[in-house]
Amino acid sequence: MYKKLLTAAIGISVMGTTQAAPNLEEMWELIQKQQAEISQLKTQLESTEKRVAETEVKTEATFAAVEEVTAGPVAKLAEWANKTTIGGYGEMHYNNLTSDNSSSSKEEFDLHRFVLFFGHQFTDDLRFFSELEVEHNVAGEGKNGEVEIEQAYIEWDYTENHRAKAGVFLTPVGILNETHEPETFYGVERNPVEENIIPSTWLEGGAMFSGEIAEGFSYDAGVHSGLFIDPSKGKAKIRDGRQKVSEAEGDDLAYTARIKYTGIPGLELATTLQHQTNVWQGESFMGEDEADANLIEMHAIYNKGPFGLRALYAHWDIDDVIENVKAGADEQEGFYIEPSYRLNEKLGLFVRFSEWDNQAGESSADGEKQQYDIGFNYWLHENVVMKAEYRHDNNEGDSEEFSGFNLGVGWSF
């Protein structure tokens, strides 16, 4: 019985195996079918590789085109923009001042200054800087304002810690002449000593060398165009002698040197000496061919926490022959002192006393003027400020004696 069952199982197994195995013809057909599929896959692969190669060529061509463009005008524009700076400042004032001489009273609005800065960095040690200024909003014949280039110079770092500049620049004298953005000082109007004695804004054309000579000590020394006090006009006020590098008379040069100390945090001490070889610039007057002039200016700035103090003294010693132009004008001097206090980061209070005299020489003429100012600055932003001040002059008998208030808004960017 068992033998029969075993024989039957083996038979069934052999029959199943025989049916599952393909014959030679079926095997051949199967191989050909697989070969066809392989050929098709090869064709598809070659087509894909061809398309990939074409794409790579197009991509490389695109990259090359982009590089060519970016290496051309676009790159130059981007480089120019990265090395060029634009900024500026401005201030508008409202003056409400009364005078003993009613015709001199002032009740007016004035866009006093609008200035644009343009600078460019040629290399790490060579740069250009300029200021274009419009004063009193409208310039032209019969108008109150004027347009002027306040600065335009090339500066070169010729060695470490030392540099030179040539062109039109602000003379390194006083506190406000070089730094006068409205948010950097108290008061709506600039102080009268740095207007009438220094006189700000004072620009000249020439060459200036600057640098650091020791820790905390810096220097400026230069030769440049000078003042021109025209004797034929009967004026000897320093402010009237500014030529502003506009076809400026250049017969006689001027020389300026300053030493400044900033080695203690919050403290600045400086003194400036200037020599004008001839404020008549080659002209002659009453048999005299020249009138030299020397200026000495000293100032101190101190800031300690909320407390601040500014003090300045300036004195001109001009050739005695200037007496023949205007009595007492051979000496001109002035000083001011200005304490201030910051109540917080936005609000600061100040008071200032100023005294100056454009006829301080030995003369019967009494040209001494005094001015008191008290007011506040309110900073909406570190570069945007609102200002208010009360002014009172103490110049007995002077028709230009004022009292009243000034309001202002100023900004820089």
Secondary structure, 3 states (H helix, E strand, C coil): CHHHHHHHHHHHHHHHHHHHCCCHHHHHHHHHHHHHHHHHHHHHHHHHHHHHHHHHHHHHHHHHHHHHHHCCHHHHHHHHHHHEEEEEEEEEEEEEEEECCHHHCEEEEEEEEEEEEEEEEEECCEEEEEEEEEECCCECCCCCEEEEEEEEEEEEEEECCEEEEEEEEECCCCCCCCCCCHHHCCCCCCCHHHHHCCCCCCEEEEEEEEEEEECCEEEEEEEECCCCCCHHHCCCCHHHHCCCCCCCCCCCCEEEEEEEECCCCCEEEEEEEEEECCCCCCCCECCECCCCEEEEEEEEEEEECCEEEEEEEEEEEECHHHHHCCCCCCEEEEEEEEEEEECCCCEEEEEEEEEEECCCCCCCCCCEEEEEEEEEEEEEECCEEEEEEEEEECCCCCCCCEEEEEEEEEEEC
